[in-house]
Amino acid sequence: MKSNLLMNFTVDKENSTVNVKREFNASLANVWSAWTEAEILDQWWAPAPWKSRTKSMDFKEGGRRLYAMVGPEGEEHWALADFKSINPKSNFKYLDAFCDSEGNLNTEFPRSDWDVTFSENGNSTFVDIAIKHEKLSDLEMIIQMGFKEGFTIAMEGLDAIFAGKSK
């Protein structure tokens, strides 16, 4: 089912940044929880048929989330989010990286700097995401790996969670 909710995906090559603005049909509190609680993140963070599985998460400044994207054949791609700042129900920032199952960084892949802002408007909550890369080639690599398609599918998975909650 195609979503009629706003999703703007723009690439700012000059600043090596991906900007995503996404609308959710849910309250600010529910959307914030979905982005910051491991048990909800694991239900949508990976694009289907992949699953997300959090090994550990400490959602606080200086904390981190260590998680795997688990494929249909059981293959695992590990990633790490290092939380830099948190303003409850309005914004959080983190550094994202690929790593191994123990959280050791995979330096073959670039880290990206995520800035995630939440705002409520009527019955909708908007999430504005700026994902900054050190250089344009890093950004282009992530796009070529299918980031836009994968992230779009993941957002639709989150829509389905909110649709289920409201029934």
C-alpha positions as CSV (number, residue, x, y, z in Angstrom):
1,M,0.0,0.0,0.0
2,K,1.5,3.3,-1.1
3,S,1.6,5.9,1.7
4,N,-0.1,9.2,1.1
5,L,2.0,10.7,3.9
6,L,4.6,13.2,3.0
7,M,8.1,11.9,2.3
8,N,10.6,14.3,0.9
9,F,14.0,12.8,0.1
10,T,16.6,15.3,-1.2
11,V,20.3,15.1,-1.7
12,D,22.4,18.2,-1.0
13,K,25.6,17.4,-2.9
14,E,27.3,20.7,-1.9
15,N,27.1,19.8,1.8
16,S,27.2,15.9,1.3
17,T,23.9,15.6,3.2
18,V,20.7,13.6,2.7
19,N,17.6,15.4,3.9
20,V,14.5,13.4,4.6
21,K,11.2,14.9,5.8
22,R,8.6,12.3,6.7
23,E,5.1,12.6,8.1
24,F,3.6,10.0,10.4
25,N,-0.1,9.6,11.3
26,A,0.7,9.3,15.0
27,S,1.3,11.4,18.1
28,L,4.7,13.0,18.9
29,A,5.0,10.7,21.9
30,N,4.5,7.6,19.9
31,V,6.8,8.6,17.1
32,W,9.5,9.6,19.6
33,S,9.2,6.2,21.2
34,A,9.4,4.4,17.9
35,W,12.7,6.1,17.1
36,T,14.3,5.8,20.6
37,E,13.1,2.5,22.1
38,A,14.9,-0.7,21.0
39,E,11.9,-3.0,21.2
40,I,10.0,-0.7,18.8
41,L,13.0,0.1,16.6
42,D,13.5,-3.6,16.0
43,Q,10.0,-3.8,14.5
44,W,10.7,-1.4,11.7
45,W,14.3,-0.1,11.4
46,A,15.3,-2.6,8.7
47,P,13.6,-2.7,5.3
48,A,11.5,-5.8,4.9
49,P,12.2,-8.7,4.5
50,W,15.2,-7.7,6.7
51,K,14.8,-7.5,10.4
52,S,16.6,-5.3,13.0
53,R,17.9,-6.8,16.2
54,T,19.3,-4.7,19.0
55,K,22.1,-6.3,21.0
56,S,22.4,-3.3,23.4
57,M,21.0,0.2,23.6
58,D,21.6,3.0,26.1
59,F,19.6,6.0,24.8
60,K,21.5,8.8,26.5
61,E,24.1,11.3,25.6
62,G,27.3,9.3,25.3
63,G,25.3,6.1,25.1
64,R,25.1,3.8,22.0
65,R,22.9,1.3,20.2
66,L,24.6,-1.8,18.8
67,Y,22.3,-3.7,16.4
68,A,22.3,-6.0,13.5
69,M,20.3,-6.0,10.2
70,V,19.4,-9.6,9.8
71,G,18.6,-10.8,6.3
72,P,16.2,-13.5,5.2
73,E,19.0,-16.1,5.0
74,G,20.2,-15.2,8.5
75,E,23.1,-13.0,7.3
76,E,24.0,-10.1,9.7
77,H,25.2,-6.6,9.0
78,W,26.1,-4.9,12.3
79,A,25.8,-1.2,13.0
80,L,26.4,1.2,15.8
81,A,24.8,4.5,16.8
82,D,26.7,6.8,19.1
83,F,24.3,9.3,20.7
84,K,25.8,12.8,20.8
85,S,22.9,14.8,22.1
86,I,19.2,14.3,23.1
87,N,16.5,16.8,23.6
88,P,13.4,14.7,24.7
89,K,10.6,14.7,22.1
90,S,12.3,17.2,19.9
91,N,15.7,16.2,18.6
92,F,18.5,13.7,18.9
93,K,21.8,13.4,17.1
94,Y,24.1,10.4,16.6
95,L,27.0,9.1,14.6
96,D,26.1,6.0,12.6
97,A,28.7,3.4,11.6
98,F,29.1,-0.1,10.3
99,C,30.9,-2.4,12.8
100,D,31.2,-6.0,13.9
101,S,29.0,-7.8,16.5
102,E,31.2,-6.4,19.3
103,G,30.9,-2.8,18.1
104,N,34.4,-2.5,16.5
105,L,34.1,0.0,13.7
106,N,34.4,-1.1,10.0
107,T,36.6,1.7,8.6
108,E,35.9,0.6,5.0
109,F,32.6,2.3,5.3
110,P,32.0,6.0,6.1
111,R,30.3,7.2,9.3
112,S,27.3,9.4,8.9
113,D,26.1,12.1,11.2
114,W,22.4,12.0,11.9
115,D,20.3,14.9,13.1
116,V,16.7,13.9,13.8
117,T,14.1,16.5,14.7
118,F,10.5,15.9,15.7
119,S,7.5,18.2,15.4
120,E,3.8,17.8,15.8
121,N,1.2,19.4,13.6
122,G,-2.4,18.5,14.1
123,N,-2.8,14.7,14.0
124,S,0.5,14.3,12.3
125,T,4.1,14.2,13.5
126,F,6.9,15.2,11.2
127,V,10.4,13.9,11.4
128,D,13.1,15.9,9.8
129,I,16.4,14.0,9.3
130,A,19.7,15.4,8.1
131,I,22.3,12.8,7.4
132,K,25.7,14.4,6.8
133,H,28.7,12.6,5.3
134,E,32.3,13.7,5.4
135,K,32.6,13.8,1.7
136,L,30.4,13.5,-1.4
137,S,31.9,10.1,-2.4
138,D,30.7,8.7,1.0
139,L,27.2,10.0,0.4
140,E,27.2,8.6,-3.2
141,M,28.3,5.2,-1.9
142,I,25.4,5.0,0.6
143,I,22.9,6.1,-2.1
144,Q,24.3,3.4,-4.5
145,M,23.9,0.8,-1.7
146,G,20.1,1.5,-1.9
147,F,19.7,3.8,1.1
148,K,16.7,5.7,-0.3
149,E,14.8,2.6,-1.3
150,G,15.6,0.8,2.0
151,F,14.8,3.8,4.2
152,T,11.5,4.3,2.3
153,I,10.5,0.7,2.9
154,A,11.5,1.0,6.6
155,M,9.3,4.2,7.0
156,E,6.3,2.3,5.6
157,G,7.0,-0.5,8.1
158,L,6.7,2.2,10.8
159,D,3.4,3.4,9.3
160,A,2.1,-0.1,9.6
161,I,3.0,-0.2,13.3
162,F,1.1,3.1,13.9
163,A,-1.8,1.9,11.9
164,G,-2.0,-1.2,14.1
165,K,-1.9,0.9,17.3
166,S,-4.8,3.0,16.3
167,K,-7.2,0.1,15.6
